Every structure is written in structure tokens, then in C-alpha cells.
Amino acid sequence: MNTVEQVKASINGLSISDQSDVLLHMLRLKYRTTLGQIRKLTASNDETDDAIEHLSYDALLERLHLLEGILEGLQDTALARVMSHKEIKRQFESWRKK
């Protein structure tokens, strides 16, 4: 059983309001974890706490999605899974000619 299934099973008997609170809490934890990973990869000493408690579920999810994209890009860079702009242009031109 993965984490999402575990959470769903554990909150199944709760009221809708309590379920929402649990999900928001989990999103906030994921947000802070992802932000910590980004700070670690960028060697950032900025420990400013982003005030996310006031954000709606949708706004928090949108920010988390953005942070996960940033984290993925940083991880790709750290693992040298990147291409130069020149190489991208060369590949694009070869695809256009096909």
C-alpha cells in the first residue's frame, strides 16, 4: 500500500472538514520538504519561512507543483542530464527537416 492509499484509508472515517485539514497538512509538509531539498541543492542559507498556512488547497497545490518542477530541473542538472542550447537547436532543426 503506497502513502496515498494509506492516507485515504486512515481518513476514510473522518468528516469532510477533517479530511480536508489532514490533506492540507500533508501538502504543507510536502511543500516544506521539497523547499528544503531545493535549498540543499542550491546551498541556500535562506531559512525564511514561506507563509503557506493561509493558502487554499488549490494555491498550495499549484506552488507545490512549481517547486517540484524546479527540484526536478536542479536534480537533472546535478546529474548532468542537461543539453546545451546549441545542441537543442541542432536537434530541433534535424526534427524539422524530417
Wavefront OBJ file of the C-alpha trace (Angstrom):
o trace
v 0.000 0.000 0.000
v 1.512 3.348 -1.008
v 1.360 6.512 1.052
v -1.673 7.953 -0.737
v -3.634 4.761 -0.183
v -2.592 4.720 3.476
v -3.774 8.292 3.958
v -7.066 7.607 2.201
v -7.646 4.566 4.389
v -6.759 6.411 7.570
v -9.000 9.416 6.899
v -11.913 7.429 5.496
v -13.981 7.663 8.695
v -13.337 11.371 9.260
v -15.684 14.191 8.400
v -15.121 16.032 5.112
v -13.762 19.021 7.039
v -11.284 16.874 8.956
v -10.246 15.097 5.759
v -9.530 18.470 4.175
v -7.471 19.507 7.193
v -5.396 16.311 7.002
v -4.796 16.737 3.269
v -3.801 20.387 3.700
v -1.408 19.411 6.481
v 0.181 16.753 4.262
v 0.533 19.206 1.369
v 2.231 21.696 3.683
v 4.660 19.008 4.847
v 5.419 18.025 1.247
v 5.881 21.699 0.351
v 8.357 22.265 3.179
v 10.242 19.056 2.358
v 10.524 19.977 -1.317
v 11.631 23.506 -0.436
v 14.278 22.039 1.893
v 15.574 19.805 -0.906
v 15.821 22.808 -3.227
v 17.698 24.789 -0.588
v 20.080 21.874 -0.091
v 20.795 21.542 -3.834
v 21.347 25.272 -4.219
v 23.339 25.575 -0.983
v 20.939 28.280 0.115
v 21.175 29.543 3.679
v 17.846 31.331 3.339
v 15.665 29.870 6.072
v 12.825 32.322 5.539
v 9.605 30.501 6.293
v 7.185 30.865 3.437
v 3.799 31.665 4.981
v 1.741 28.885 3.437
v -0.826 28.416 6.204
v -3.157 30.978 4.646
v -3.091 29.406 1.180
v -6.044 27.499 -0.194
v -5.726 23.865 -1.231
v -5.538 24.840 -4.922
v -2.974 27.604 -4.370
v -0.815 25.319 -2.248
v -1.023 22.540 -4.819
v -0.045 24.975 -7.582
v 3.006 26.194 -5.625
v 3.995 22.643 -4.765
v 3.779 21.644 -8.421
v 6.056 24.559 -9.341
v 8.577 23.638 -6.632
v 8.604 20.010 -7.759
v 9.386 21.162 -11.308
v 12.227 23.324 -10.031
v 13.547 20.448 -7.935
v 13.424 18.098 -10.919
v 15.418 20.579 -13.012
v 18.010 21.025 -10.281
v 18.350 17.260 -9.894
v 18.793 16.857 -13.656
v 21.497 19.500 -13.584
v 23.261 17.838 -10.657
v 23.240 14.519 -12.530
v 24.441 16.177 -15.755
v 21.237 15.262 -17.587
v 21.173 18.547 -19.471
v 21.942 19.724 -23.005
v 23.419 22.933 -24.217
v 21.251 25.431 -26.041
v 23.332 24.792 -29.162
v 22.608 21.033 -29.010
v 18.879 21.631 -28.533
v 18.814 23.911 -31.581
v 20.692 21.313 -33.642
v 18.232 18.572 -32.662
v 15.249 20.807 -33.296
v 16.496 21.639 -36.789
v 17.058 17.968 -37.589
v 13.475 17.175 -36.489
v 12.056 19.981 -38.592
v 13.785 18.626 -41.715
v 12.211 15.169 -41.361
l 1 2 3 4 5 6 7 8 9 10 11 12 13 14 15 16 17 18 19 20 21 22 23 24 25 26 27 28 29 30 31 32 33 34 35 36 37 38 39 40 41 42 43 44 45 46 47 48 49 50 51 52 53 54 55 56 57 58 59 60 61 62 63 64 65 66 67 68 69 70 71 72 73 74 75 76 77 78 79 80 81 82 83 84 85 86 87 88 89 90 91 92 93 94 95 96 97 98
